[in-house]
Amino acid sequence: MIKKTTKDSITTAMIEEQTAAFLKAGGTVEYVVKGTSGQVTPTGSKQIDLKSGR
C-alpha cells in the first residue's frame, strides 16, 4: 500500500500563534510602502558582456 503524503494546510490560528511567538521573542515587523521591494539591491551590474570573452 502506498502512503500518499499530504501537505498540512496552514490555518489563520497557526499564523497568529507563530506571529505572536515571533514578536514575544523580540522580533519586529517592518512596514514596507506599497510598490516598494523588501529586497536589498546588490551593488554592481548584473549585465553580461558576451563580447568580452570572459
mmCIF file as Biopython writes it, N, C-alpha, C and O atoms, coordinates in Angstrom:
data_model
#
loop_
_atom_site.group_PDB
_atom_site.id
_atom_site.type_symbol
_atom_site.label_atom_id
_atom_site.label_alt_id
_atom_site.label_comp_id
_atom_site.label_asym_id
_atom_site.label_entity_id
_atom_site.label_seq_id
_atom_site.pdbx_PDB_ins_code
_atom_site.Cartn_x
_atom_site.Cartn_y
_atom_site.Cartn_z
_atom_site.occupancy
_atom_site.B_iso_or_equiv
_atom_site.auth_seq_id
_atom_site.auth_asym_id
_atom_site.pdbx_PDB_model_num
ATOM 1   N N  . MET A ? 1  ? 0.834  -1.175 0.000   1.0 0.0 1  A 1 
ATOM 2   C CA . MET A ? 1  ? 0.000  0.000  0.000   1.0 0.0 1  A 1 
ATOM 3   C C  . MET A ? 1  ? 0.884  1.247  0.000   1.0 0.0 1  A 1 
ATOM 4   O O  . MET A ? 1  ? 1.822  1.347  0.790   1.0 0.0 1  A 1 
ATOM 5   N N  . ILE A ? 2  ? 0.591  2.168  -0.863  1.0 0.0 2  A 1 
ATOM 6   C CA . ILE A ? 2  ? 1.383  3.392  -0.986  1.0 0.0 2  A 1 
ATOM 7   C C  . ILE A ? 2  ? 0.742  4.487  -0.141  1.0 0.0 2  A 1 
ATOM 8   O O  . ILE A ? 2  ? -0.453 4.764  -0.235  1.0 0.0 2  A 1 
ATOM 9   N N  . LYS A ? 3  ? 1.597  5.105  0.700   1.0 0.0 3  A 1 
ATOM 10  C CA . LYS A ? 3  ? 1.105  6.225  1.501   1.0 0.0 3  A 1 
ATOM 11  C C  . LYS A ? 3  ? 1.213  7.495  0.686   1.0 0.0 3  A 1 
ATOM 12  O O  . LYS A ? 3  ? 2.270  7.797  0.133   1.0 0.0 3  A 1 
ATOM 13  N N  . LYS A ? 4  ? 0.142  8.227  0.612   1.0 0.0 4  A 1 
ATOM 14  C CA . LYS A ? 4  ? 0.154  9.496  -0.095  1.0 0.0 4  A 1 
ATOM 15  C C  . LYS A ? 4  ? 0.433  10.598 0.931   1.0 0.0 4  A 1 
ATOM 16  O O  . LYS A ? 4  ? -0.312 10.772 1.896   1.0 0.0 4  A 1 
ATOM 17  N N  . THR A ? 5  ? 1.516  11.334 0.703   1.0 0.0 5  A 1 
ATOM 18  C CA . THR A ? 5  ? 1.837  12.408 1.638   1.0 0.0 5  A 1 
ATOM 19  C C  . THR A ? 5  ? 1.032  13.648 1.266   1.0 0.0 5  A 1 
ATOM 20  O O  . THR A ? 5  ? 0.922  14.015 0.096   1.0 0.0 5  A 1 
ATOM 21  N N  . THR A ? 6  ? 0.485  14.267 2.270   1.0 0.0 6  A 1 
ATOM 22  C CA . THR A ? 6  ? -0.270 15.485 2.043   1.0 0.0 6  A 1 
ATOM 23  C C  . THR A ? 6  ? 0.380  16.620 2.805   1.0 0.0 6  A 1 
ATOM 24  O O  . THR A ? 6  ? 0.915  16.424 3.896   1.0 0.0 6  A 1 
ATOM 25  N N  . LYS A ? 7  ? 0.332  17.779 2.238   1.0 0.0 7  A 1 
ATOM 26  C CA . LYS A ? 7  ? 0.897  18.955 2.864   1.0 0.0 7  A 1 
ATOM 27  C C  . LYS A ? 7  ? -0.117 19.473 3.890   1.0 0.0 7  A 1 
ATOM 28  O O  . LYS A ? 7  ? -1.306 19.594 3.594   1.0 0.0 7  A 1 
ATOM 29  N N  . ASP A ? 8  ? 0.368  19.774 5.093   1.0 0.0 8  A 1 
ATOM 30  C CA . ASP A ? 8  ? -0.524 20.323 6.109   1.0 0.0 8  A 1 
ATOM 31  C C  . ASP A ? 8  ? -1.001 21.702 5.672   1.0 0.0 8  A 1 
ATOM 32  O O  . ASP A ? 8  ? -0.217 22.518 5.186   1.0 0.0 8  A 1 
ATOM 33  N N  . SER A ? 9  ? -2.281 21.948 5.848   1.0 0.0 9  A 1 
ATOM 34  C CA . SER A ? 9  ? -2.790 23.266 5.499   1.0 0.0 9  A 1 
ATOM 35  C C  . SER A ? 9  ? -2.544 24.215 6.666   1.0 0.0 9  A 1 
ATOM 36  O O  . SER A ? 9  ? -2.714 23.848 7.828   1.0 0.0 9  A 1 
ATOM 37  N N  . ILE A ? 10 ? -2.149 25.414 6.344   1.0 0.0 10 A 1 
ATOM 38  C CA . ILE A ? 10 ? -1.868 26.432 7.360   1.0 0.0 10 A 1 
ATOM 39  C C  . ILE A ? 10 ? -3.154 27.186 7.643   1.0 0.0 10 A 1 
ATOM 40  O O  . ILE A ? 10 ? -3.830 27.654 6.727   1.0 0.0 10 A 1 
ATOM 41  N N  . THR A ? 11 ? -3.481 27.298 8.907   1.0 0.0 11 A 1 
ATOM 42  C CA . THR A ? 11 ? -4.701 27.998 9.289   1.0 0.0 11 A 1 
ATOM 43  C C  . THR A ? 11 ? -4.365 29.387 9.811   1.0 0.0 11 A 1 
ATOM 44  O O  . THR A ? 11 ? -3.214 29.680 10.135  1.0 0.0 11 A 1 
ATOM 45  N N  . THR A ? 12 ? -5.359 30.220 9.887   1.0 0.0 12 A 1 
ATOM 46  C CA . THR A ? 12 ? -5.182 31.576 10.407  1.0 0.0 12 A 1 
ATOM 47  C C  . THR A ? 12 ? -4.701 31.526 11.850  1.0 0.0 12 A 1 
ATOM 48  O O  . THR A ? 12 ? -3.872 32.339 12.259  1.0 0.0 12 A 1 
ATOM 49  N N  . ALA A ? 13 ? -5.215 30.581 12.616  1.0 0.0 13 A 1 
ATOM 50  C CA . ALA A ? 13 ? -4.811 30.449 14.018  1.0 0.0 13 A 1 
ATOM 51  C C  . ALA A ? 13 ? -3.327 30.122 14.119  1.0 0.0 13 A 1 
ATOM 52  O O  . ALA A ? 13 ? -2.639 30.635 15.002  1.0 0.0 13 A 1 
ATOM 53  N N  . MET A ? 14 ? -2.823 29.265 13.216  1.0 0.0 14 A 1 
ATOM 54  C CA . MET A ? 14 ? -1.403 28.911 13.230  1.0 0.0 14 A 1 
ATOM 55  C C  . MET A ? 14 ? -0.539 30.130 12.921  1.0 0.0 14 A 1 
ATOM 56  O O  . MET A ? 14 ? 0.498  30.333 13.552  1.0 0.0 14 A 1 
ATOM 57  N N  . ILE A ? 15 ? -0.960 30.938 11.957  1.0 0.0 15 A 1 
ATOM 58  C CA . ILE A ? 15 ? -0.207 32.139 11.598  1.0 0.0 15 A 1 
ATOM 59  C C  . ILE A ? 15 ? -0.197 33.113 12.769  1.0 0.0 15 A 1 
ATOM 60  O O  . ILE A ? 15 ? 0.834  33.711 13.075  1.0 0.0 15 A 1 
ATOM 61  N N  . GLU A ? 16 ? -1.344 33.272 13.425  1.0 0.0 16 A 1 
ATOM 62  C CA . GLU A ? 16 ? -1.427 34.170 14.570  1.0 0.0 16 A 1 
ATOM 63  C C  . GLU A ? 16 ? -0.532 33.703 15.713  1.0 0.0 16 A 1 
ATOM 64  O O  . GLU A ? 16 ? 0.113  34.519 16.372  1.0 0.0 16 A 1 
ATOM 65  N N  . GLU A ? 17 ? -0.491 32.393 15.950  1.0 0.0 17 A 1 
ATOM 66  C CA . GLU A ? 17 ? 0.369  31.837 17.007  1.0 0.0 17 A 1 
ATOM 67  C C  . GLU A ? 17 ? 1.845  32.069 16.684  1.0 0.0 17 A 1 
ATOM 68  O O  . GLU A ? 17 ? 2.622  32.473 17.549  1.0 0.0 17 A 1 
ATOM 69  N N  . GLN A ? 18 ? 2.219  31.811 15.438  1.0 0.0 18 A 1 
ATOM 70  C CA . GLN A ? 18 ? 3.610  31.994 15.030  1.0 0.0 18 A 1 
ATOM 71  C C  . GLN A ? 18 ? 4.017  33.464 15.093  1.0 0.0 18 A 1 
ATOM 72  O O  . GLN A ? 18 ? 5.136  33.783 15.493  1.0 0.0 18 A 1 
ATOM 73  N N  . THR A ? 19 ? 3.112  34.357 14.702  1.0 0.0 19 A 1 
ATOM 74  C CA . THR A ? 19 ? 3.399  35.793 14.753  1.0 0.0 19 A 1 
ATOM 75  C C  . THR A ? 19 ? 3.565  36.244 16.194  1.0 0.0 19 A 1 
ATOM 76  O O  . THR A ? 19 ? 4.484  37.001 16.505  1.0 0.0 19 A 1 
ATOM 77  N N  . ALA A ? 20 ? 2.684  35.788 17.074  1.0 0.0 20 A 1 
ATOM 78  C CA . ALA A ? 20 ? 2.774  36.151 18.490  1.0 0.0 20 A 1 
ATOM 79  C C  . ALA A ? 20 ? 4.083  35.654 19.098  1.0 0.0 20 A 1 
ATOM 80  O O  . ALA A ? 20 ? 4.715  36.375 19.870  1.0 0.0 20 A 1 
ATOM 81  N N  . ALA A ? 21 ? 4.496  34.437 18.763  1.0 0.0 21 A 1 
ATOM 82  C CA . ALA A ? 21 ? 5.750  33.879 19.276  1.0 0.0 21 A 1 
ATOM 83  C C  . ALA A ? 21 ? 6.940  34.667 18.747  1.0 0.0 21 A 1 
ATOM 84  O O  . ALA A ? 21 ? 7.898  34.903 19.483  1.0 0.0 21 A 1 
ATOM 85  N N  . PHE A ? 22 ? 6.896  35.074 17.492  1.0 0.0 22 A 1 
ATOM 86  C CA . PHE A ? 22 ? 7.964  35.861 16.876  1.0 0.0 22 A 1 
ATOM 87  C C  . PHE A ? 22 ? 8.108  37.211 17.575  1.0 0.0 22 A 1 
ATOM 88  O O  . PHE A ? 22 ? 9.220  37.633 17.892  1.0 0.0 22 A 1 
ATOM 89  N N  . LEU A ? 23 ? 6.987  37.883 17.815  1.0 0.0 23 A 1 
ATOM 90  C CA . LEU A ? 23 ? 7.023  39.188 18.478  1.0 0.0 23 A 1 
ATOM 91  C C  . LEU A ? 23 ? 7.458  39.065 19.938  1.0 0.0 23 A 1 
ATOM 92  O O  . LEU A ? 23 ? 8.193  39.913 20.445  1.0 0.0 23 A 1 
ATOM 93  N N  . LYS A ? 24 ? 7.004  38.011 20.608  1.0 0.0 24 A 1 
ATOM 94  C CA . LYS A ? 24 ? 7.370  37.792 22.006  1.0 0.0 24 A 1 
ATOM 95  C C  . LYS A ? 24 ? 8.868  37.535 22.147  1.0 0.0 24 A 1 
ATOM 96  O O  . LYS A ? 24 ? 9.473  37.900 23.155  1.0 0.0 24 A 1 
ATOM 97  N N  . ALA A ? 25 ? 9.463  36.907 21.133  1.0 0.0 25 A 1 
ATOM 98  C CA . ALA A ? 25 ? 10.896 36.600 21.156  1.0 0.0 25 A 1 
ATOM 99  C C  . ALA A ? 25 ? 11.745 37.816 20.788  1.0 0.0 25 A 1 
ATOM 100 O O  . ALA A ? 25 ? 12.971 37.724 20.724  1.0 0.0 25 A 1 
ATOM 101 N N  . GLY A ? 26 ? 11.098 38.943 20.550  1.0 0.0 26 A 1 
ATOM 102 C CA . GLY A ? 26 ? 11.844 40.166 20.250  1.0 0.0 26 A 1 
ATOM 103 C C  . GLY A ? 26 ? 11.888 40.527 18.782  1.0 0.0 26 A 1 
ATOM 104 O O  . GLY A ? 26 ? 12.570 41.479 18.402  1.0 0.0 26 A 1 
ATOM 105 N N  . GLY A ? 27 ? 11.183 39.795 17.956  1.0 0.0 27 A 1 
ATOM 106 C CA . GLY A ? 27 ? 11.150 40.101 16.531  1.0 0.0 27 A 1 
ATOM 107 C C  . GLY A ? 27 ? 10.359 41.372 16.272  1.0 0.0 27 A 1 
ATOM 108 O O  . GLY A ? 27 ? 9.495  41.751 17.064  1.0 0.0 27 A 1 
ATOM 109 N N  . THR A ? 28 ? 10.654 42.016 15.178  1.0 0.0 28 A 1 
ATOM 110 C CA . THR A ? 28 ? 9.926  43.236 14.831  1.0 0.0 28 A 1 
ATOM 111 C C  . THR A ? 28 ? 9.353  43.105 13.426  1.0 0.0 28 A 1 
ATOM 112 O O  . THR A ? 28 ? 9.854  42.345 12.597  1.0 0.0 28 A 1 
ATOM 113 N N  . VAL A ? 29 ? 8.306  43.853 13.187  1.0 0.0 29 A 1 
ATOM 114 C CA . VAL A ? 29 ? 7.664  43.874 11.889  1.0 0.0 29 A 1 
ATOM 115 C C  . VAL A ? 29 ? 7.940  45.239 11.275  1.0 0.0 29 A 1 
ATOM 116 O O  . VAL A ? 29 ? 7.699  46.272 11.900  1.0 0.0 29 A 1 
ATOM 117 N N  . GLU A ? 30 ? 8.443  45.237 10.057  1.0 0.0 30 A 1 
ATOM 118 C CA . GLU A ? 30 ? 8.768  46.487 9.371   1.0 0.0 30 A 1 
ATOM 119 C C  . GLU A ? 30 ? 7.735  46.734 8.284   1.0 0.0 30 A 1 
ATOM 120 O O  . GLU A ? 30 ? 7.452  45.853 7.472   1.0 0.0 30 A 1 
ATOM 121 N N  . TYR A ? 31 ? 7.176  47.929 8.273   1.0 0.0 31 A 1 
ATOM 122 C CA . TYR A ? 31 ? 6.187  48.293 7.272   1.0 0.0 31 A 1 
ATOM 123 C C  . TYR A ? 31 ? 6.902  48.689 5.987   1.0 0.0 31 A 1 
ATOM 124 O O  . TYR A ? 31 ? 7.811  49.519 6.005   1.0 0.0 31 A 1 
ATOM 125 N N  . VAL A ? 32 ? 6.493  48.096 4.883   1.0 0.0 32 A 1 
ATOM 126 C CA . VAL A ? 32 ? 7.064  48.424 3.583   1.0 0.0 32 A 1 
ATOM 127 C C  . VAL A ? 32 ? 5.969  49.072 2.752   1.0 0.0 32 A 1 
ATOM 128 O O  . VAL A ? 32 ? 4.884  48.512 2.595   1.0 0.0 32 A 1 
ATOM 129 N N  . VAL A ? 33 ? 6.257  50.257 2.220   1.0 0.0 33 A 1 
ATOM 130 C CA . VAL A ? 33 ? 5.288  51.009 1.440   1.0 0.0 33 A 1 
ATOM 131 C C  . VAL A ? 33 ? 4.911  50.219 0.188   1.0 0.0 33 A 1 
ATOM 132 O O  . VAL A ? 33 ? 5.757  49.569 -0.427  1.0 0.0 33 A 1 
ATOM 133 N N  . LYS A ? 34 ? 3.642  50.284 -0.177  1.0 0.0 34 A 1 
ATOM 134 C CA . LYS A ? 34 ? 3.153  49.576 -1.351  1.0 0.0 34 A 1 
ATOM 135 C C  . LYS A ? 34 ? 3.960  49.995 -2.579  1.0 0.0 34 A 1 
ATOM 136 O O  . LYS A ? 34 ? 4.188  51.183 -2.805  1.0 0.0 34 A 1 
ATOM 137 N N  . GLY A ? 35 ? 4.385  49.019 -3.362  1.0 0.0 35 A 1 
ATOM 138 C CA . GLY A ? 35 ? 5.152  49.286 -4.565  1.0 0.0 35 A 1 
ATOM 139 C C  . GLY A ? 35 ? 6.651  49.279 -4.338  1.0 0.0 35 A 1 
ATOM 140 O O  . GLY A ? 35 ? 7.421  49.428 -5.286  1.0 0.0 35 A 1 
ATOM 141 N N  . THR A ? 36 ? 7.079  49.107 -3.081  1.0 0.0 36 A 1 
ATOM 142 C CA . THR A ? 36 ? 8.495  49.071 -2.751  1.0 0.0 36 A 1 
ATOM 143 C C  . THR A ? 36 ? 8.892  47.635 -2.480  1.0 0.0 36 A 1 
ATOM 144 O O  . THR A ? 36 ? 8.164  46.904 -1.809  1.0 0.0 36 A 1 
ATOM 145 N N  . SER A ? 37 ? 10.036 47.226 -2.995  1.0 0.0 37 A 1 
ATOM 146 C CA . SER A ? 37 ? 10.516 45.872 -2.765  1.0 0.0 37 A 1 
ATOM 147 C C  . SER A ? 37 ? 11.195 45.800 -1.405  1.0 0.0 37 A 1 
ATOM 148 O O  . SER A ? 37 ? 11.867 46.744 -0.989  1.0 0.0 37 A 1 
ATOM 149 N N  . GLY A ? 38 ? 11.021 44.697 -0.724  1.0 0.0 38 A 1 
ATOM 150 C CA . GLY A ? 38 ? 11.699 44.482 0.547   1.0 0.0 38 A 1 
ATOM 151 C C  . GLY A ? 38 ? 13.100 43.922 0.363   1.0 0.0 38 A 1 
ATOM 152 O O  . GLY A ? 38 ? 13.846 43.767 1.330   1.0 0.0 38 A 1 
ATOM 153 N N  . GLN A ? 39 ? 13.454 43.619 -0.878  1.0 0.0 39 A 1 
ATOM 154 C CA . GLN A ? 39 ? 14.766 43.054 -1.149  1.0 0.0 39 A 1 
ATOM 155 C C  . GLN A ? 39 ? 15.816 44.148 -1.230  1.0 0.0 39 A 1 
ATOM 156 O O  . GLN A ? 39 ? 15.556 45.247 -1.718  1.0 0.0 39 A 1 
ATOM 157 N N  . VAL A ? 40 ? 17.006 43.826 -0.743  1.0 0.0 40 A 1 
ATOM 158 C CA . VAL A ? 40 ? 18.123 44.750 -0.827  1.0 0.0 40 A 1 
ATOM 159 C C  . VAL A ? 40 ? 18.792 44.551 -2.180  1.0 0.0 40 A 1 
ATOM 160 O O  . VAL A ? 40 ? 19.110 43.425 -2.562  1.0 0.0 40 A 1 
ATOM 161 N N  . THR A ? 41 ? 19.003 45.640 -2.899  1.0 0.0 41 A 1 
ATOM 162 C CA . THR A ? 41 ? 19.622 45.561 -4.215  1.0 0.0 41 A 1 
ATOM 163 C C  . THR A ? 41 ? 21.135 45.486 -4.072  1.0 0.0 41 A 1 
ATOM 164 O O  . THR A ? 41 ? 21.737 46.373 -3.467  1.0 0.0 41 A 1 
ATOM 165 N N  . PRO A ? 42 ? 21.762 44.447 -4.615  1.0 0.0 42 A 1 
ATOM 166 C CA . PRO A ? 42 ? 23.214 44.362 -4.539  1.0 0.0 42 A 1 
ATOM 167 C C  . PRO A ? 42 ? 23.856 45.413 -5.446  1.0 0.0 42 A 1 
ATOM 168 O O  . PRO A ? 42 ? 23.272 45.824 -6.448  1.0 0.0 42 A 1 
ATOM 169 N N  . THR A ? 43 ? 25.053 45.835 -5.083  1.0 0.0 43 A 1 
ATOM 170 C CA . THR A ? 43 ? 25.739 46.830 -5.897  1.0 0.0 43 A 1 
ATOM 171 C C  . THR A ? 43 ? 26.384 46.163 -7.100  1.0 0.0 43 A 1 
ATOM 172 O O  . THR A ? 43 ? 26.726 44.981 -7.055  1.0 0.0 43 A 1 
ATOM 173 N N  . GLY A ? 44 ? 26.543 46.897 -8.135  1.0 0.0 44 A 1 
ATOM 174 C CA . GLY A ? 44 ? 27.176 46.367 -9.335  1.0 0.0 44 A 1 
ATOM 175 C C  . GLY A ? 44 ? 26.163 45.942 -10.369 1.0 0.0 44 A 1 
ATOM 176 O O  . GLY A ? 44 ? 24.984 45.753 -10.070 1.0 0.0 44 A 1 
ATOM 177 N N  . SER A ? 45 ? 26.636 45.793 -11.581 1.0 0.0 45 A 1 
ATOM 178 C CA . SER A ? 45 ? 25.786 45.433 -12.702 1.0 0.0 45 A 1 
ATOM 179 C C  . SER A ? 45 ? 25.693 43.916 -12.838 1.0 0.0 45 A 1 
ATOM 180 O O  . SER A ? 45 ? 26.656 43.191 -12.586 1.0 0.0 45 A 1 
ATOM 181 N N  . LYS A ? 46 ? 24.532 43.463 -13.234 1.0 0.0 46 A 1 
ATOM 182 C CA . LYS A ? 46 ? 24.340 42.035 -13.477 1.0 0.0 46 A 1 
ATOM 183 C C  . LYS A ? 46 ? 24.351 41.742 -14.976 1.0 0.0 46 A 1 
ATOM 184 O O  . LYS A ? 46 ? 24.107 40.610 -15.393 1.0 0.0 46 A 1 
ATOM 185 N N  . GLN A ? 47 ? 24.632 42.757 -15.778 1.0 0.0 47 A 1 
ATOM 186 C CA . GLN A ? 47 ? 24.635 42.551 -17.219 1.0 0.0 47 A 1 
ATOM 187 C C  . GLN A ? 47 ? 25.853 41.739 -17.622 1.0 0.0 47 A 1 
ATOM 188 O O  . GLN A ? 47 ? 26.933 41.894 -17.052 1.0 0.0 47 A 1 
ATOM 189 N N  . ILE A ? 48 ? 25.675 40.885 -18.595 1.0 0.0 48 A 1 
ATOM 190 C CA . ILE A ? 48 ? 26.758 40.045 -19.087 1.0 0.0 48 A 1 
ATOM 191 C C  . ILE A ? 48 ? 27.182 40.577 -20.460 1.0 0.0 48 A 1 
ATOM 192 O O  . ILE A ? 48 ? 26.350 40.784 -21.342 1.0 0.0 48 A 1 
ATOM 193 N N  . ASP A ? 49 ? 28.478 40.791 -20.620 1.0 0.0 49 A 1 
ATOM 194 C CA . ASP A ? 49 ? 29.001 41.239 -21.895 1.0 0.0 49 A 1 
ATOM 195 C C  . ASP A ? 49 ? 29.570 40.035 -22.623 1.0 0.0 49 A 1 
ATOM 196 O O  . ASP A ? 49 ? 30.634 39.530 -22.266 1.0 0.0 49 A 1 
ATOM 197 N N  . LEU A ? 50 ? 28.857 39.574 -23.647 1.0 0.0 50 A 1 
ATOM 198 C CA . LEU A ? 50 ? 29.275 38.370 -24.373 1.0 0.0 50 A 1 
ATOM 199 C C  . LEU A ? 50 ? 30.505 38.613 -25.238 1.0 0.0 50 A 1 
ATOM 200 O O  . LEU A ? 50 ? 31.196 37.667 -25.616 1.0 0.0 50 A 1 
ATOM 201 N N  . LYS A ? 51 ? 30.778 39.864 -25.551 1.0 0.0 51 A 1 
ATOM 202 C CA . LYS A ? 51 ? 31.918 40.194 -26.407 1.0 0.0 51 A 1 
ATOM 203 C C  . LYS A ? 51 ? 33.236 40.267 -25.640 1.0 0.0 51 A 1 
ATOM 204 O O  . LYS A ? 51 ? 34.302 40.287 -26.255 1.0 0.0 51 A 1 
ATOM 205 N N  . SER A ? 52 ? 33.182 40.308 -24.307 1.0 0.0 52 A 1 
ATOM 206 C CA . SER A ? 52 ? 34.398 40.476 -23.514 1.0 0.0 52 A 1 
ATOM 207 C C  . SER A ? 52 ? 35.245 39.209 -23.463 1.0 0.0 52 A 1 
ATOM 208 O O  . SER A ? 52 ? 36.436 39.291 -23.164 1.0 0.0 52 A 1 
ATOM 209 N N  . GLY A ? 53 ? 34.669 38.041 -23.746 1.0 0.0 53 A 1 
ATOM 210 C CA . GLY A ? 53 ? 35.415 36.797 -23.780 1.0 0.0 53 A 1 
ATOM 211 C C  . GLY A ? 53 ? 35.606 36.154 -22.414 1.0 0.0 53 A 1 
ATOM 212 O O  . GLY A ? 53 ? 36.361 35.187 -22.301 1.0 0.0 53 A 1 
ATOM 213 N N  . ARG A ? 54 ? 34.971 36.640 -21.406 1.0 0.0 54 A 1 
ATOM 214 C CA . ARG A ? 54 ? 35.084 36.063 -20.057 1.0 0.0 54 A 1 
ATOM 215 C C  . ARG A ? 54 ? 34.041 35.041 -19.787 1.0 0.0 54 A 1 
ATOM 216 O O  . ARG A ? 54 ? 34.006 34.467 -18.699 1.0 0.0 54 A 1 
#
